[in-house]
Amino acid sequence: MREAQPWGLIIFKRNIEIKSQVAALVSDFRKTVGRDDAPVLVDQEGGRVQRMGPPAWPAYPPGAAYGRLYDRDPAKGLAAARLGARLIADDLSKVGVTVDCLPLADVPVAGADAVIGDRAYGDNPAKVSAIAAAVAEGLADGGVLPVLKHIPGHGRATADSHAALPVVDAARAALEATDFAAFRPLAGLPMAMTAHVVFTAIDPVSPATTSAMIVQEVIRNWIGFKGLLMSDDISMGALSGSLRERTRAAMAAGCDMALHCNGKLDEMREVAAESPVLAGEAARRAEAALASRRPAKDIDLAAARAEFAAMMAEANAPGPRMATS
């Protein structure tokens, strides 16, 4: 770490035991790289994707729970999403984690792989954008930076990119009306993570992570995202070639940095060796992202957790039934 000087660190369940141990790990990382503001990331969504969980931390619902409450009462659904994210931010801040890889703006369709599934807020782009914005706001109110994922959309994928390369054959007009559209209102967020998904209507060969056409035409231009763009995990099964080749391709396509997640030291060395020194526009976007982090707003945690529990009980309650005779 001291030699490679990574911009940040991402932690997973394998790195997490108890609160004091996580706090010590985070502190040791920052001391090692010599930067008190070095970002520490985690995937803390709730539901199936929650790296810090019971008994040390509360369990949080999957994104679909906010979507269900939104369908009953949009204002209440957005309030619950904002509050849930604010509570997650409090958990993370207390151990020094400053970035959450959340919210998702993926819009699932019928027949898609279950890798997104109930992680999504819904299947309507406007609804997904609204809830994602509320989640991002809640994180920011708690002093944690959000990472928007998986840009420009993983919801239509028919394969799990952790294991295989998803290929989406939808027409560009359909993508712009659904998948890509959900990300457009969120273009002002400070950071985003790419999707390892091929969109044949735009680039029939390369997934978004390594496609200059998708990064420039779709992510930067059509969606309008100007923030820091990182790859999804560069070691995932969707990508091919050596780790050096993958890293080089992601950077050439326009990613500002590569995210490597499996903790294998030999792979880490390959990725670090191929990653350029952060400079130019990438450095400017990285600095802007960190500068956008603001102090946490005061909150009555006990009252907030009680309110959130009541909201989730309502989200999970059976809906009104049609009368029968």
C-alpha positions as CSV (number, residue, x, y, z in Angstrom):
1,M,0.0,0.0,0.0
2,R,2.8,2.4,0.9
3,E,4.6,1.8,-2.4
4,A,1.5,1.6,-4.7
5,Q,-0.3,4.6,-3.1
6,P,-3.8,3.6,-4.1
7,W,-6.4,6.4,-4.1
8,G,-8.5,4.5,-1.7
9,L,-9.4,1.2,0.0
10,I,-12.6,-0.9,-0.4
11,I,-13.4,-3.3,2.4
12,F,-15.5,-6.5,2.3
13,K,-17.0,-9.0,4.8
14,R,-13.6,-10.8,5.0
15,N,-12.1,-7.6,6.4
16,I,-14.8,-7.0,8.9
17,E,-15.2,-8.5,12.4
18,I,-16.1,-5.9,15.1
19,K,-16.4,-2.2,15.1
20,S,-13.1,-1.5,16.9
21,Q,-11.2,-3.8,14.4
22,V,-12.7,-2.1,11.4
23,A,-11.9,1.4,12.8
24,A,-8.3,0.2,13.4
25,L,-8.0,-1.2,9.9
26,V,-9.2,2.1,8.4
27,S,-6.9,4.1,10.5
28,D,-3.9,1.9,9.7
29,F,-4.6,2.2,6.0
30,R,-4.6,6.0,6.1
31,K,-1.4,6.1,8.2
32,T,0.2,3.7,5.7
33,V,-0.6,5.8,2.6
34,G,0.0,9.0,4.5
35,R,-3.3,10.7,3.7
36,D,-5.9,11.4,6.4
37,D,-8.5,12.0,3.7
38,A,-7.8,8.8,1.8
39,P,-11.3,7.4,1.0
40,V,-12.4,4.1,2.4
41,L,-15.3,2.4,0.5
42,V,-17.8,-0.3,1.2
43,D,-20.8,-1.9,-0.5
44,Q,-23.5,-1.2,2.2
45,E,-26.8,-1.4,0.4
46,G,-28.9,-3.5,2.7
47,G,-30.6,-6.8,1.9
48,R,-28.3,-9.2,0.1
49,V,-25.5,-6.7,-0.2
50,Q,-24.5,-5.5,3.2
51,R,-20.8,-6.0,4.2
52,M,-21.2,-4.7,7.8
53,G,-24.1,-6.6,9.4
54,P,-25.5,-8.1,12.6
55,P,-24.6,-8.5,15.3
56,A,-22.3,-5.5,15.3
57,W,-24.4,-3.4,12.9
58,P,-28.2,-3.3,12.2
59,A,-29.6,-5.1,9.2
60,Y,-31.1,-2.9,6.5
61,P,-33.8,-3.7,3.9
62,P,-33.1,-4.2,0.2
63,G,-33.8,-1.3,-2.1
64,A,-37.1,-2.8,-3.2
65,A,-38.6,-2.1,0.2
66,Y,-38.4,1.7,-0.5
67,G,-40.0,1.0,-3.9
68,R,-42.9,-0.7,-2.2
69,L,-43.5,2.1,0.2
70,Y,-43.1,4.6,-2.6
71,D,-46.0,2.9,-4.5
72,R,-48.3,3.5,-1.5
73,D,-47.1,7.0,-0.8
74,P,-44.2,8.5,-2.9
75,A,-43.3,11.1,-0.2
76,K,-43.1,8.4,2.4
77,G,-41.1,6.2,0.2
78,L,-38.5,8.9,-0.5
79,A,-38.4,9.8,3.2
80,A,-37.7,6.2,4.1
81,A,-35.0,5.9,1.5
82,R,-33.3,9.1,2.8
83,L,-33.6,8.1,6.4
84,G,-32.3,4.5,5.8
85,A,-29.3,5.9,4.0
86,R,-28.7,8.5,6.8
87,L,-28.6,5.7,9.4
88,I,-26.2,3.6,7.2
89,A,-24.0,6.7,7.0
90,D,-23.9,7.0,10.7
91,D,-22.8,3.3,11.0
92,L,-20.0,3.9,8.4
93,S,-18.8,7.2,9.8
94,K,-18.3,5.8,13.2
95,V,-15.6,3.4,12.0
96,G,-14.1,5.9,9.5
97,V,-15.7,4.6,6.3
98,T,-16.3,7.7,4.1
99,V,-17.8,6.2,0.8
100,D,-20.7,3.9,0.2
101,C,-21.1,2.2,-3.2
102,L,-24.8,3.3,-3.3
103,P,-27.3,4.2,-4.7
104,L,-28.3,1.9,-7.6
105,A,-30.1,3.3,-10.6
106,D,-30.4,-0.1,-12.4
107,V,-33.9,-0.7,-13.9
108,P,-34.6,-4.5,-14.0
109,V,-36.8,-6.0,-16.8
110,A,-38.7,-9.3,-17.0
111,G,-36.3,-12.1,-17.7
112,A,-33.2,-10.4,-16.4
113,D,-30.7,-12.1,-14.2
114,A,-31.5,-11.9,-10.5
115,V,-28.1,-10.3,-9.6
116,I,-29.9,-7.0,-9.4
117,G,-33.4,-8.2,-8.4
118,D,-34.6,-6.7,-5.2
119,R,-31.6,-4.5,-4.9
120,A,-33.4,-2.2,-7.4
121,Y,-35.8,0.5,-6.3
122,G,-38.3,-0.4,-9.0
123,D,-38.8,-0.9,-12.7
124,N,-39.8,2.6,-13.7
125,P,-36.9,5.0,-14.5
126,A,-38.4,8.1,-12.9
127,K,-39.2,6.2,-9.7
128,V,-35.7,4.7,-9.6
129,S,-34.1,8.1,-10.1
130,A,-36.2,9.7,-7.4
131,I,-35.4,7.0,-4.8
132,A,-31.7,6.9,-5.8
133,A,-31.5,10.7,-5.3
134,A,-33.1,10.4,-1.8
135,V,-30.5,7.7,-0.9
136,A,-27.6,9.8,-2.1
137,E,-29.0,12.7,-0.1
138,G,-29.3,10.6,3.1
139,L,-25.7,9.4,2.7
140,A,-24.4,12.9,2.2
141,D,-26.3,14.2,5.2
142,G,-24.4,11.6,7.2
143,G,-21.0,12.7,5.9
144,V,-20.6,9.8,3.5
145,L,-20.0,10.1,-0.2
146,P,-22.3,8.1,-2.6
147,V,-21.1,6.1,-5.6
148,L,-23.8,5.7,-8.3
149,K,-24.0,2.3,-9.9
150,H,-24.0,0.5,-12.3
151,I,-23.8,3.2,-15.0
152,P,-25.2,3.1,-17.6
153,G,-27.4,0.2,-16.3
154,H,-27.2,-3.4,-15.3
155,G,-30.9,-4.1,-14.9
156,R,-31.5,-5.6,-18.3
157,A,-28.5,-8.0,-18.1
158,T,-29.3,-11.7,-18.5
159,A,-26.1,-12.8,-16.8
160,D,-24.4,-12.1,-13.5
161,S,-21.3,-10.1,-14.4
162,H,-19.5,-11.5,-11.4
163,A,-19.3,-14.7,-13.4
164,A,-20.0,-14.0,-17.1
165,L,-20.3,-11.2,-19.6
166,P,-23.9,-10.0,-20.0
167,V,-24.8,-8.9,-23.6
168,V,-27.8,-6.6,-24.0
169,D,-29.3,-6.5,-27.5
170,A,-32.0,-3.8,-26.9
171,A,-32.3,-1.0,-29.3
172,R,-30.6,2.3,-28.3
173,A,-34.0,4.1,-28.2
174,A,-35.3,1.5,-25.6
175,L,-32.1,1.9,-23.6
176,E,-32.4,5.7,-23.6
177,A,-36.0,5.5,-22.5
178,T,-35.3,3.1,-19.6
179,D,-31.9,2.0,-18.5
180,F,-29.9,5.1,-19.4
181,A,-32.8,7.5,-18.5
182,A,-32.7,6.5,-14.8
183,F,-29.1,7.8,-14.5
184,R,-29.7,11.1,-16.2
185,P,-31.2,13.0,-13.3
186,L,-28.4,11.7,-11.1
187,A,-25.6,13.0,-13.3
188,G,-24.5,15.5,-10.7
189,L,-23.4,12.9,-8.1
190,P,-19.7,12.9,-7.3
191,M,-18.8,9.4,-8.3
192,A,-20.1,6.5,-10.4
193,M,-19.2,2.9,-11.0
194,T,-19.4,1.3,-14.5
195,A,-21.4,-1.8,-15.6
196,H,-19.6,-4.8,-17.0
197,V,-22.3,-5.1,-19.7
198,V,-22.1,-5.1,-23.5
199,F,-24.8,-2.9,-25.2
200,T,-24.7,-4.1,-28.8
201,A,-26.6,-1.1,-30.1
202,I,-23.6,1.1,-29.2
203,D,-20.6,-1.2,-29.0
204,P,-21.1,-4.8,-30.0
205,V,-17.8,-6.0,-28.6
206,S,-16.7,-4.2,-25.3
207,P,-18.6,-3.9,-22.1
208,A,-19.2,-0.3,-20.8
209,T,-16.2,-0.5,-18.5
210,T,-13.8,-0.9,-21.4
211,S,-15.8,0.8,-24.2
212,A,-14.7,4.4,-25.1
213,M,-17.9,4.7,-27.1
214,I,-20.1,4.0,-24.1
215,V,-18.0,6.0,-21.7
216,Q,-17.9,9.1,-24.0
217,E,-21.2,8.9,-26.0
218,V,-23.5,7.5,-23.3
219,I,-22.0,8.2,-19.8
220,R,-20.3,11.5,-20.4
221,N,-22.5,13.0,-23.1
222,W,-26.0,11.5,-23.2
223,I,-26.3,10.9,-19.4
224,G,-24.1,14.0,-18.7
225,F,-22.1,12.5,-15.8
226,K,-19.1,14.7,-15.1
227,G,-17.9,13.1,-11.8
228,L,-15.3,10.6,-11.0
229,L,-15.8,7.3,-12.9
230,M,-14.5,4.1,-11.5
231,S,-14.7,0.6,-12.9
232,D,-16.7,-2.1,-11.3
233,D,-14.4,-4.8,-9.8
234,I,-11.8,-5.3,-12.5
235,S,-11.3,-9.0,-11.4
236,M,-14.9,-10.0,-12.1
237,G,-15.6,-12.9,-14.5
238,A,-17.3,-10.6,-17.1
239,L,-14.0,-9.2,-18.2
240,S,-11.3,-11.1,-20.2
241,G,-7.6,-10.8,-20.4
242,S,-4.9,-10.4,-17.8
243,L,-5.5,-7.9,-14.9
244,R,-3.0,-5.6,-16.6
245,E,-4.9,-5.8,-19.9
246,R,-8.2,-5.1,-18.1
247,T,-6.9,-2.2,-16.2
248,R,-5.3,-0.7,-19.3
249,A,-8.5,-1.1,-21.3
250,A,-10.6,0.5,-18.6
251,M,-8.3,3.5,-18.4
252,A,-8.1,3.8,-22.2
253,A,-11.9,3.8,-22.4
254,G,-12.1,6.8,-20.0
255,C,-12.4,5.3,-16.5
256,D,-10.6,7.6,-14.0
257,M,-9.6,4.6,-11.8
258,A,-9.8,0.9,-11.5
259,L,-11.6,-0.9,-8.6
260,H,-10.1,-4.2,-7.6
261,C,-11.9,-6.2,-4.9
262,N,-10.8,-9.7,-4.4
263,G,-7.8,-9.0,-2.2
264,K,-5.4,-11.2,-4.0
265,L,-2.0,-9.6,-3.7
266,D,-0.6,-10.7,-7.0
267,E,-3.6,-9.3,-8.8
268,M,-3.3,-6.1,-6.8
269,R,0.3,-5.7,-7.9
270,E,-0.8,-6.1,-11.6
271,V,-3.5,-3.5,-11.3
272,A,-1.3,-1.1,-9.5
273,A,1.5,-1.5,-12.0
274,E,-0.9,-0.6,-14.9
275,S,-2.7,2.2,-13.2
276,P,-1.3,5.6,-14.1
277,V,-0.5,8.3,-11.5
278,L,-3.7,10.2,-10.8
279,A,-3.3,13.4,-12.8
280,G,-5.2,15.8,-15.2
281,E,-8.9,15.6,-15.4
282,A,-9.0,12.3,-13.4
283,A,-7.2,14.0,-10.5
284,R,-9.5,17.1,-10.8
285,R,-12.6,14.9,-10.6
286,A,-11.2,12.9,-7.7
287,E,-10.4,16.1,-5.8
288,A,-13.9,17.5,-6.5
289,A,-15.5,14.3,-5.3
290,L,-13.6,14.4,-1.9
291,A,-14.3,18.1,-1.6
292,S,-18.0,17.5,-1.9
293,R,-18.1,15.6,1.3
294,R,-19.8,17.6,4.0
295,P,-20.0,17.3,7.8
296,A,-22.8,15.1,9.1
297,K,-26.0,16.8,10.2
298,D,-27.2,16.2,13.7
299,I,-29.8,13.5,14.2
300,D,-31.6,11.9,17.1
301,L,-30.5,8.4,16.4
302,A,-32.9,6.6,18.7
303,A,-35.9,8.5,17.3
304,A,-34.7,8.1,13.7
305,R,-34.2,4.3,14.1
306,A,-37.7,4.0,15.6
307,E,-39.2,6.0,12.8
308,F,-37.4,4.0,10.2
309,A,-38.5,0.7,11.8
310,A,-42.1,1.9,11.6
311,M,-41.7,2.9,7.9
312,M,-40.3,-0.5,7.1
313,A,-43.1,-2.3,8.9
314,E,-45.5,-0.3,6.7
315,A,-43.5,-1.2,3.6
316,N,-43.8,-4.9,4.4
317,A,-47.4,-4.9,5.5
318,P,-49.9,-6.6,3.1
319,G,-51.5,-4.2,0.7
320,P,-55.2,-3.4,0.5
321,R,-57.3,-6.3,-0.8
322,M,-60.0,-6.1,-3.4
323,A,-63.5,-6.8,-1.9
324,T,-65.0,-10.2,-2.8
325,S,-68.5,-11.4,-2.7
